[in-house]
Amino acid sequence: MRRSIAIVGAGIGAEHLAAVCRLSDRYAVHSLCDLDAARGAAVAAKHPGVKATTDFDAILSDPSVDIVDICLPPHLHFDACMRALDAGKAVICEKPLTPSLAETDALIAKVRETGGFLSPVFQYRYGIGMAQLRAVQDAGLAGRPLVGTLETHWNRGAGYYDIPWRGTWAGERGGAVLGHAIHIHDLLTSVLGPVAQVSAMLATRVNDIETEDCAALAFRMETGALVTSSITLGAADDSSRMRLCFEGVTVESDHAPYSLAAKPWTFTARAPRLQSEVDEALSTVGETPTGYDGMFAAIADALDGSPGRQVTIEDGRRSVELVTAIYASARSGAPVSLPIGPEHPYYAGWPSEPLRDTA
Ligand SMILES: NC(=O)c1ccc[n+]([C@@H]2O[C@H](COP(=O)([O-])OP(=O)(O)OC[C@H]3O[C@@H](n4cnc5c(N)ncnc54)[C@H](O)[C@@H]3O)[C@@H](O)[C@H]2O)c1
């Protein structure tokens, strides 16, 4: 079935639009909505037939719209998602889904109450690298996860923060943990399952902003695996890396910052005699759509009754919960255990005070 989709927000929404236009057998674009009429029109004009609008209310009240795709700044996600769910639309929402577990749980309750659909955006999951890892795991060759290291070493300067909501607690609600490393942390939990405990150190060392731009994090996973995550926006270039040591195999991702899974990954069997079995599992992986193309295909499949590969609202909660735990640990200086429920002092949101490196 071909579904009508309206994209709201013409920043990263431009990439969403390009992806759904490539998937024209699954999606028909209703419109691109942006309050900045000139920006919306300029992006829409790149795709013949795509209409630009500034009227979000008209999208919500138009019964021909099946899906509303929220690509607005983070502080607007919750209200926009709620309104779209109330209007009976299937909803896609950019990361971070919301800046608090209370809001995320309210969205989950709304999805249940309305029988609706909400898929948060984590497009890094899609691509051959992740498909290879799944194939090796499915073949029973990975074994228990032991340790992992994650790197989000990117370069962001003053120009990046010209957009007023960025780098502020009020507009962005967090820094590199919430805005950048959230992707690699989603990859980690989608492969290794939930985090059980977090120890976090954060600092603002690169740019003159309120939110953190450097972090050293340690996670104990529910499986017992131990993982570290190093984050900075002060690297010379943009590079991401995930290296996971399982009992049977060591996996290293590609380093492409925005499409970590787009290229094949490296899989090294611990027992050299098993390398041929690992290679055989890898050879079963065919062409795999990457990034937003993979994400929108998975969402269309889910809406067509074949769920399984789309990002779920529970995945979105897990990512907000991890951010909550990281901010709680960094500010208290103590490890924080998950899961986090309504009794936690940060359940309704973490504090908005600037965090400064005092070293
Ligand atoms: N998944 C990714 O890799 C990725 C990459 C970049 C940004 N993002 C996320 O996407 C979201 C948007 O980021 P961005 O960089 O595109 O921001 P942006 O500020 O460049 O674009 C947001 C657009 O929303 C418009 N807008 C604001 N309020 C509106 C409203 N009420 N109705 C209609 N339009 C409105 C603005 O005019 C602006 O053009 C953020 O949550 C960000 O974290 C995700």
PDBQT file of the ligand as one rigid body, heavy atoms in Angstrom, charges set to zero:
ROOT
HETATM    1  N1  LIG A 401      18.739  11.561  12.792  1.00  0.00    +0.000 N 
HETATM    2  C1  LIG A 401      19.712  12.412  12.510  1.00  0.00    +0.000 C 
HETATM    3  O1  LIG A 401      20.797  12.023  12.057  1.00  0.00    +0.000 OA
HETATM    4  C2  LIG A 401      19.488  13.879  12.730  1.00  0.00    +0.000 A 
HETATM    5  C3  LIG A 401      20.338  14.821  12.124  1.00  0.00    +0.000 A 
HETATM    6  C4  LIG A 401      20.076  16.184  12.333  1.00  0.00    +0.000 A 
HETATM    7  C5  LIG A 401      19.008  16.568  13.132  1.00  0.00    +0.000 A 
HETATM    8  N2  LIG A 401      18.230  15.607  13.741  1.00  0.00    +0.000 N 
HETATM    9  C6  LIG A 401      17.099  15.995  14.594  1.00  0.00    +0.000 C 
HETATM   10  O2  LIG A 401      16.092  16.537  13.767  1.00  0.00    +0.000 OA
HETATM   11  C7  LIG A 401      15.398  17.579  14.465  1.00  0.00    +0.000 C 
HETATM   12  C8  LIG A 401      15.465  18.849  13.641  1.00  0.00    +0.000 C 
HETATM   13  O3  LIG A 401      16.829  19.226  13.512  1.00  0.00    +0.000 OA
HETATM   14  P1  LIG A 401      17.306  20.193  12.331  1.00  0.00    +0.000 P 
HETATM   15  O4  LIG A 401      18.783  20.159  12.387  1.00  0.00    +0.000 OA
HETATM   16  O5  LIG A 401      16.628  19.820  11.070  1.00  0.00    +0.000 OA
HETATM   17  O6  LIG A 401      16.738  21.598  12.850  1.00  0.00    +0.000 OA
HETATM   18  P2  LIG A 401      16.542  22.933  12.033  1.00  0.00    +0.000 P 
HETATM   19  O7  LIG A 401      16.359  23.999  13.059  1.00  0.00    +0.000 OA
HETATM   20  O8  LIG A 401      17.572  23.064  10.975  1.00  0.00    +0.000 OA
HETATM   21  O9  LIG A 401      15.140  22.684  11.267  1.00  0.00    +0.000 OA
HETATM   22  C9  LIG A 401      13.920  22.673  11.947  1.00  0.00    +0.000 C 
HETATM   23  C10 LIG A 401      12.886  23.389  11.066  1.00  0.00    +0.000 C 
HETATM   24  O10 LIG A 401      11.630  23.350  11.771  1.00  0.00    +0.000 OA
HETATM   25  C11 LIG A 401      10.946  24.542  11.445  1.00  0.00    +0.000 C 
HETATM   26  N3  LIG A 401       9.911  24.778  12.442  1.00  0.00    +0.000 N 
HETATM   27  C12 LIG A 401      10.072  25.146  13.730  1.00  0.00    +0.000 A 
HETATM   28  N4  LIG A 401       8.875  25.175  14.355  1.00  0.00    +0.000 NA
HETATM   29  C13 LIG A 401       7.957  24.797  13.437  1.00  0.00    +0.000 A 
HETATM   30  C14 LIG A 401       6.556  24.585  13.495  1.00  0.00    +0.000 A 
HETATM   31  N5  LIG A 401       5.862  24.796  14.615  1.00  0.00    +0.000 N 
HETATM   32  N6  LIG A 401       5.924  24.165  12.372  1.00  0.00    +0.000 NA
HETATM   33  C15 LIG A 401       6.618  23.951  11.226  1.00  0.00    +0.000 A 
HETATM   34  N7  LIG A 401       7.959  24.141  11.119  1.00  0.00    +0.000 NA
HETATM   35  C16 LIG A 401       8.613  24.547  12.219  1.00  0.00    +0.000 A 
HETATM   36  C17 LIG A 401      12.026  25.609  11.430  1.00  0.00    +0.000 C 
HETATM   37  O11 LIG A 401      11.614  26.750  10.666  1.00  0.00    +0.000 OA
HETATM   38  C18 LIG A 401      13.194  24.873  10.817  1.00  0.00    +0.000 C 
HETATM   39  O12 LIG A 401      13.304  25.087   9.429  1.00  0.00    +0.000 OA
HETATM   40  C19 LIG A 401      16.066  17.679  15.833  1.00  0.00    +0.000 C 
HETATM   41  O13 LIG A 401      15.342  16.934  16.759  1.00  0.00    +0.000 OA
HETATM   42  C20 LIG A 401      17.425  17.065  15.613  1.00  0.00    +0.000 C 
HETATM   43  O14 LIG A 401      17.964  16.484  16.787  1.00  0.00    +0.000 OA
HETATM   44  C21 LIG A 401      18.458  14.297  13.530  1.00  0.00    +0.000 A 
ENDROOT
TORSDOF 0
